[in-house]
Structures are given as structure tokens and as C-alpha cells.
Amino acid sequence: MALYKRGRIRDGDLRRFIPVLVITLVGVYFLLFLPRTSLVVDNEDTVKIDEVSEGEEVKFSGRINLPKQNELSVMLQSRNQLPPRNLDLFPTLAKDRIVIVLYVHNRPQYLRLVVDSLSSVVGIKETLLIVSHDGYFEEMNKIVEGIKFCQVKQIFAPYSPHVFPDSFPGVSSKDCKSKDDPVIKHCEGNPDQYGNHRSPKIVSLKHHWWWMMNTVWDGLKETRQHSGDILFIEEDHFIFPNAYRNLQFLVNMKPKKCPDCYATNLAPCDVKSRGEGWETLIAERMGNVGYAFNHTVWRKIHRKTREFCYFDEYNWDITMWATVYPSFGGPVYTLRGPRTSAVHFGKCGLHQGQGESAACVDDGNMKIDVEDIDKTVNLKPNWGVHVYTHQSGYKAGFKGWGGWGDERDHQLCLEFANMYHVGGTHL
């Protein structure tokens, strides 16, 4: 009787153990065969798990401290995960493609001209065009949605000051203005080195560029594992028909002709110059019109996050010239041709705004001469390289024009550098 009872007990134990065994096996199956998971931070700065299949966009990871999102911010962030358009027209991309990133704000009269110039670029069908928007502006969106000459993906900065009309990073009712004394006015904010408090319209320039760089290089599934170069242009850069082929030539020649060059450029560093017209390649300081570099250079830039985020200068390019590039420990050269393949044409700066009483007015009706020499590759493999060793411009020691003194902007900048790195990044 006792033996029988003990046997029944074992059977009961076994029956109770079976569900546990099944649950364990199912758990092992999920771990081994279902999509990987990554940490995603919600608006309350708590961590949750979200499934990420192979090739999907990397989500925010670790414990980061981004601003609480509003409805528009959440919507824009979700749109960033949509696939490129025109996949039916251009189902494949060239293996040696140079991805093109066009970053824009709200100057539709300029964007139309740039898009029209891109439509005539030889080789544009072979690559992906990414348009990065600083906020959401319907007219700008419609122009980009009308592109039919290549694959195009839109991304929108979800933490742009233009997305937050009544809270940081936009304008908050508690913010100090102009040269307010925080103690007397009981307001929030840290002034820059000249005593001026932040202007969201001004700081958006640097925030957008830094968010875009981190997102393109480390966040998007289309580019985060891209082994080649990426070209960056703005909404007031007219691109010549030979630009893409010339750029491919320069990228291929750089290891041989200028192994110490960090990048390639479509235009001279002096934006007013159309080039020397010599029969030689040019190595000079990096310019901000049509510049391209690879992931290795990006990693070097990313390691200088603190230099970038804390320098009191609202312009991203001056920040790079005055503090980031000098910290590399040697000259930062770029390789270009002796004749420009891109032209900066804008009269209205991004900081001058749109739709304001004092806004800069420019209808964008301008004609840029494109000659036959600008329609085909005009560079030769047997050319030498002329190096400009001493050039004027912003250098180490320049203290900055200010506009970037608020600690909240510094912190947001640091968070952008951290948001795609598992477990955070050591800054």
C-alpha cells in the first residue's frame, strides 16, 4: 500500500512537472529562434523590451534621458521606420553606391531647385537618397514625396525644437530670454559666454545635424552597416550632373592619391569659389558643401562627442573646425577636384527663419550655369595632388559665436550620441 502511494506521488509530481518543462522549452525556443530583442526607452525614461528582427531599425537602448515626447514627436519617430519609397521603380541598388543624405529645414523655394538638380545627376538611380527633416513642414514633405528618380527615404528629427511649441527643446514659458538674470526673473536656462540665453530656432541647427549623423550612421537599417562613403548635402546646394560620378572617382582615388585625407568634397572650402581650373586634384581643409566620408571617420568624430556637445557655438560646422578636427592630432584634409561639382546658392540662412515678420525673403528663382564639362567626369587618374597647407578659416583657439550655453542643450546633444548604443557609450 505504501509502495503504491509513493508511486502515485511520483506520478503526481511528474504531472505537475510537465507544464514547467513545457514552459521552459517554449522559453528556450523563443530565445533561440525568434527575433532578437533590444531595449527601448519610452517617454517616462523606463526600459521596456521591443522585438527587433534582423535588418530592422535599431531602437533606443540603455537608460537615456530624452525629452518627454508629444503626439507629433511620436508620429515622426514612427515614420522614420518606414521603408524607402520607389522600391517598385528601383528594386536594387549598386553594391558600390555612395548614399546621399540631404538635410533640410523649411526653405521650399530652395529645396525645389536642389531636387531638380538631383534629378539630372548621372548615377542617382543607383543609390539611396535620404532626406532628413528638421521638424515637420507640409510643403517640404510634399516636395520630397514627389521624387520619382531614385529610392528615397525620409527621416524626421523627433526632438527638433520645431516639434515642441511649448516645452524644451522648444520654447518653454519658464525659459529665460535674451539677457535675463535667472535669479531676478525666476526663469530657467544658462546663458552663453556672451550672456545670451538659448534661442530654439538657433540651437536647432546643431541639434539636427548631430541627431542626423547619429541616426544615419548608427540607427537606420539602410545605412548603419553601410561600408562605403555617405555624401551629405543641404537644401541650398545645387548639385551638378557629374557630381556622383566625380565623387566615385575621388573616393576610389583617395587611398592612392591622398591616404591621409579623411573625406572627399564636391566643392572648395571657400563657398564663393568655383575651383582653380588646374589639371590636378586638390587636398585642403574639409568644406561644408557636398562632403563625404565613411564609418571609420564617423567613429572618430563620435568619440569627440563631449568636444562637440560642450563647445559654445551654435553652428555644427564651426564647432567641427574649431574643436573636433583639431582634436584629431593632425591636419584634417579632404580631397576634391579643381572644378566644383556643387554650388552653395542660398541667400537666406537657416537661422533667419520662415514665416516671420523679419524673415529673409528669397524666391529661389535663380539660374546656375551648367556647362558641358559639368555633365561628365572631368577628373583624370594621372593627375597629381596639390595640397593647401595653410588656409584661412576657423581653427583651434576660436572660442565660438555662442548661442550654445544652456546645459539642457548640452545634455540633449549627449543623449543623441548615446541613443543607438547598447548599454550606453563611454563619453
C-alpha positions in Angstrom: 0.0 0.0 0.0 2.8 2.3 0.9 4.7 1.4 -2.3 1.6 2.2 -4.4 1.1 5.5 -2.6 4.6 6.6 -3.2 4.2 5.7 -6.8 1.1 7.8 -7.1 3.0 10.7 -5.5 5.7 10.4 -8.1 3.1 10.4 -10.9 1.5 13.5 -9.4 4.9 15.2 -9.2 5.5 14.2 -12.8 2.2 15.6 -14.0 2.9 18.9 -12.1 6.4 19.0 -13.6 5.3 18.6 -17.2 3.8 22.2 -17.5 7.0 23.6 -16.1 9.0 21.6 -18.6 6.8 22.8 -21.5 7.1 26.4 -20.4 10.9 26.1 -20.2 11.2 24.5 -23.6 9.0 27.3 -25.1 11.2 29.9 -23.5 14.3 28.3 -24.9 12.6 28.2 -28.4 11.8 31.9 -28.1 15.4 32.7 -27.1 17.0 30.7 -29.9 14.7 31.1 -32.9 12.6 34.3 -32.5 13.9 37.8 -33.4 16.4 39.4 -31.3 15.3 42.0 -28.7 16.6 45.4 -27.9 15.9 47.8 -25.1 13.6 50.7 -25.9 13.1 53.7 -23.7 9.7 55.2 -23.5 8.7 58.8 -22.7 8.9 58.1 -19.0 12.5 57.0 -19.1 11.7 53.4 -18.2 13.0 50.5 -20.0 10.9 48.0 -22.0 11.6 45.2 -24.5 10.6 45.6 -28.1 11.2 42.9 -30.8 13.7 43.7 -33.5 14.1 41.4 -36.4 17.3 41.1 -38.4 17.7 44.3 -40.5 15.2 46.3 -38.6 16.0 49.8 -37.3 17.9 49.8 -34.0 15.8 51.3 -31.3 16.9 53.5 -28.4 18.8 51.3 -25.9 20.0 51.6 -22.3 18.8 54.2 -19.9 18.7 57.5 -21.7 17.1 60.8 -20.8 15.4 62.2 -23.9 12.6 64.8 -23.5 9.1 63.6 -23.0 7.5 63.2 -26.5 4.3 64.8 -27.6 2.0 63.3 -30.2 3.8 64.8 -33.2 7.2 63.6 -32.0 5.9 60.1 -31.6 4.4 60.2 -35.0 7.6 61.4 -36.7 9.7 58.8 -34.9 7.4 56.1 -36.2 7.6 57.4 -39.7 11.4 57.1 -39.5 11.0 53.3 -39.6 9.1 53.2 -42.9 11.0 51.7 -45.8 12.2 53.8 -48.7 9.8 54.8 -51.4 10.1 53.9 -55.1 11.2 50.4 -54.4 9.0 49.3 -57.3 10.8 51.6 -59.7 14.3 50.9 -58.4 14.3 47.5 -56.7 18.1 47.1 -56.4 21.0 49.4 -55.5 24.5 49.3 -56.8 27.0 47.5 -54.5 29.5 50.4 -54.6 26.8 53.0 -54.0 27.5 56.2 -52.2 24.4 57.0 -50.1 23.3 60.6 -50.4 21.8 62.4 -47.3 20.1 65.7 -47.9 19.3 67.6 -44.7 16.6 70.3 -44.8 14.7 72.7 -42.7 11.9 74.9 -44.2 13.0 76.6 -47.3 10.8 75.0 -50.0 12.0 77.5 -52.7 15.5 76.2 -52.3 14.5 72.5 -51.9 12.7 72.5 -55.3 15.9 73.7 -57.0 18.1 71.2 -55.3 15.7 68.3 -56.1 15.5 69.4 -59.7 19.4 69.4 -59.8 19.5 65.9 -58.3 17.1 64.6 -60.9 19.8 65.2 -63.5 22.7 63.7 -61.7 24.2 60.8 -63.6 24.1 57.6 -61.4 21.4 58.9 -59.0 19.2 55.8 -59.8 21.9 53.5 -58.4 21.8 54.8 -54.9 19.5 55.7 -51.9 18.6 59.3 -51.2 17.8 60.0 -47.5 16.1 63.3 -46.7 16.5 64.4 -43.1 13.9 67.0 -41.9 14.4 69.3 -39.0 10.8 69.1 -37.8 7.7 68.7 -40.0 6.7 71.2 -42.6 4.0 70.1 -45.0 5.3 71.9 -48.1 8.7 70.4 -47.7 7.2 67.0 -47.2 5.2 67.2 -50.4 8.2 68.2 -52.4 10.1 65.1 -51.2 7.1 62.8 -51.7 7.1 63.9 -55.3 10.6 62.5 -56.0 10.5 59.7 -58.5 14.1 59.4 -59.8 15.6 57.2 -57.2 14.9 55.4 -53.9 14.1 57.9 -51.3 13.7 57.6 -47.5 12.5 60.4 -45.2 13.6 60.8 -41.6 12.3 63.4 -39.2 14.1 64.7 -36.2 11.6 63.8 -33.4 13.3 66.0 -30.8 13.6 69.1 -33.0 12.8 72.4 -31.2 10.3 73.0 -34.0 8.3 69.9 -32.9 7.9 71.2 -29.3 6.0 74.6 -29.3 5.6 74.9 -25.6 8.3 72.8 -23.9 12.0 72.0 -24.2 13.7 71.6 -26.6 11.3 74.2 -28.0 10.2 77.3 -26.1 9.0 76.9 -22.5 7.1 79.5 -20.6 9.7 79.3 -17.8 12.7 79.9 -20.1 15.0 82.9 -19.7 15.1 85.2 -22.7 17.8 87.4 -24.2 20.0 88.5 -21.3 17.6 87.8 -18.4 19.0 87.2 -15.0 17.7 83.8 -13.8 17.7 84.9 -10.2 15.8 88.1 -10.7 13.4 86.8 -13.4 13.0 83.3 -11.7 13.5 81.7 -15.1 15.3 78.6 -16.4 18.4 78.4 -18.5 22.1 79.0 -18.7 23.5 81.9 -20.7 26.2 81.5 -23.3 29.7 83.1 -22.9 28.2 86.4 -24.1 25.3 86.5 -21.6 22.6 85.4 -24.1 20.1 82.7 -23.3 19.2 80.0 -25.8 17.1 80.5 -28.9 15.4 77.3 -30.0 15.4 78.4 -33.6 19.2 78.8 -33.4 20.1 75.7 -31.5 18.1 73.5 -33.9 20.8 73.8 -36.5 23.4 71.9 -34.4 20.9 69.6 -32.8 19.5 68.4 -36.2 23.0 67.8 -37.7 24.1 65.8 -34.7 20.8 63.8 -34.4 21.0 63.1 -38.2 24.6 61.9 -38.1 24.0 59.5 -35.2 20.8 58.2 -36.8 22.2 57.7 -40.3 25.5 56.1 -39.1 24.2 54.1 -36.1 20.4 53.9 -36.3 18.9 53.3 -39.7 18.9 49.7 -41.0 19.6 51.1 -44.5 22.9 52.7 -43.5 24.2 51.5 -40.2 26.2 48.7 -41.8 27.0 50.6 -44.9 30.7 50.0 -45.6 31.1 52.8 -48.2 31.0 56.6 -48.0 28.0 58.7 -47.4 27.6 62.1 -49.1 25.9 65.0 -47.1 24.3 68.0 -48.8 22.0 70.8 -47.7 18.8 72.2 -49.2 20.8 75.2 -50.7 23.4 73.1 -52.5 22.9 72.9 -56.3 24.4 69.6 -57.5 25.9 69.3 -61.0 25.1 66.3 -63.2 28.7 64.9 -62.9 28.7 65.1 -59.1 28.0 61.5 -58.3 30.5 60.1 -60.8 33.2 62.6 -59.8 32.6 61.6 -56.2 33.0 57.9 -57.0 36.3 58.7 -58.7 37.5 60.7 -55.7 36.6 58.0 -53.3 38.4 55.4 -55.3 41.5 57.6 -55.8 41.7 58.8 -52.2 43.6 55.8 -50.8 46.3 56.2 -53.5 46.4 59.9 -54.1 45.7 61.2 -50.6 45.8 58.4 -47.9 45.8 60.9 -45.1 42.6 62.6 -46.4 39.6 62.0 -44.1 37.0 62.8 -46.7 36.1 64.0 -50.2 34.3 67.2 -51.2 32.3 68.2 -54.3 33.2 71.9 -53.8 36.0 74.1 -52.5 36.1 75.0 -48.8 35.6 78.6 -50.0 32.0 78.5 -50.9 32.4 81.5 -53.3 35.0 79.7 -55.4 34.2 77.5 -58.4 37.6 75.9 -58.3 41.1 76.6 -59.7 40.6 75.0 -63.0 44.0 73.3 -62.8 44.8 69.8 -64.0 45.4 68.5 -60.6 43.4 67.2 -57.6 43.2 69.4 -54.5 43.7 68.5 -50.9 42.5 71.1 -48.4 40.7 71.6 -45.2 37.2 70.0 -45.1 34.4 72.0 -46.5 30.7 72.0 -45.7 29.3 71.8 -49.2 28.9 68.2 -50.5 31.2 66.3 -48.2 31.5 62.5 -47.9 33.3 60.2 -45.5 33.0 56.6 -44.3 32.1 54.9 -41.0 35.7 54.8 -39.8 35.8 58.6 -39.9 32.4 58.8 -38.2 33.6 56.7 -35.3 36.5 59.1 -34.9 34.0 62.0 -34.8 31.7 60.2 -32.4 34.5 59.7 -29.9 34.7 63.5 -29.7 31.1 63.8 -28.6 32.0 65.9 -25.5 34.0 68.3 -27.5 31.1 68.7 -29.9 28.4 69.0 -27.3 30.0 71.4 -24.9 31.6 73.9 -27.3 29.7 77.2 -27.1 28.9 77.6 -30.8 25.5 77.0 -32.5 26.9 76.2 -35.9 27.8 72.5 -36.3 30.5 73.2 -39.0 32.3 75.9 -37.0 32.2 73.5 -34.0 33.9 70.8 -36.1 36.6 73.2 -37.4 37.3 74.9 -34.1 37.3 71.9 -31.7 36.6 68.5 -33.1 39.0 68.4 -36.1 41.9 70.0 -34.1 41.5 67.2 -31.5 42.4 64.6 -34.1 46.0 65.5 -33.6 46.9 66.5 -37.2 45.6 68.2 -40.3 42.2 67.1 -41.5 42.3 67.1 -45.3 39.7 66.4 -47.8 40.2 65.5 -51.5 38.3 67.3 -54.3 38.6 68.2 -58.0 39.9 71.5 -59.4 36.4 72.4 -60.6 33.3 72.4 -58.4 30.5 69.9 -58.8 28.2 71.6 -56.3 27.3 75.2 -55.6 26.0 76.9 -52.5 23.4 79.3 -53.7 21.3 80.3 -50.7 20.9 83.9 -49.6 18.7 83.1 -46.5 20.4 81.3 -43.7 18.6 78.6 -41.7 18.6 80.8 -38.6 16.7 83.6 -40.5 13.5 81.6 -40.4 10.4 81.4 -42.5 7.0 83.0 -41.9 8.3 85.7 -39.5 8.0 89.4 -39.7 11.7 89.7 -40.1 12.2 86.6 -42.2 14.7 86.5 -45.1 12.9 86.6 -48.4 14.3 84.7 -51.4 12.0 83.2 -54.1 14.7 80.8 -55.2 14.3 81.8 -58.8 18.0 81.7 -59.9 19.8 80.2 -62.8 23.0 78.3 -62.2 25.1 77.8 -65.4 25.9 74.2 -66.1 28.4 73.7 -68.9 29.1 70.5 -70.9 32.2 69.9 -68.7 29.9 69.7 -65.7 27.9 66.8 -67.2 30.6 64.1 -67.3 33.5 63.0 -65.2 36.2 65.8 -65.5 38.9 64.3 -63.4 42.0 62.3 -64.6 43.7 59.3 -62.8 47.1 60.6 -63.8 46.8 63.9 -62.0 48.8 64.8 -59.0 47.6 66.4 -55.8 48.1 70.0 -54.8 48.0 70.4 -51.0 46.9 73.6 -49.3 48.9 73.5 -46.1 47.9 76.9 -44.8 44.3 78.2 -45.2 42.3 80.8 -43.5 39.2 79.9 -41.6 38.1 78.8 -38.2 40.8 76.9 -36.2 41.6 75.7 -32.8 41.6 78.6 -30.3 38.4 80.2 -31.7 36.1 80.5 -28.7 32.8 80.3 -30.7 30.0 82.7 -31.6 27.9 81.4 -28.6 24.2 80.5 -28.7 25.0 77.1 -27.1 25.4 77.7 -23.4 22.3 76.0 -22.0 23.1 72.8 -20.1 19.9 71.3 -21.4 21.2 71.6 -24.9 24.5 70.0 -23.9 22.7 67.1 -22.3 20.3 66.5 -25.3 23.3 66.5 -27.6 25.0 63.8 -25.4 21.8 61.7 -25.4 21.7 61.8 -29.2 25.2 60.3 -29.2 24.1 57.6 -26.8 20.7 56.6 -28.1 21.7 53.8 -30.5 24.4 52.2 -28.4 23.5 49.1 -26.3 24.4 49.8 -22.7 25.4 53.3 -23.5 28.6 54.7 -24.8 31.6 55.9 -22.8 31.9 59.6 -23.4 
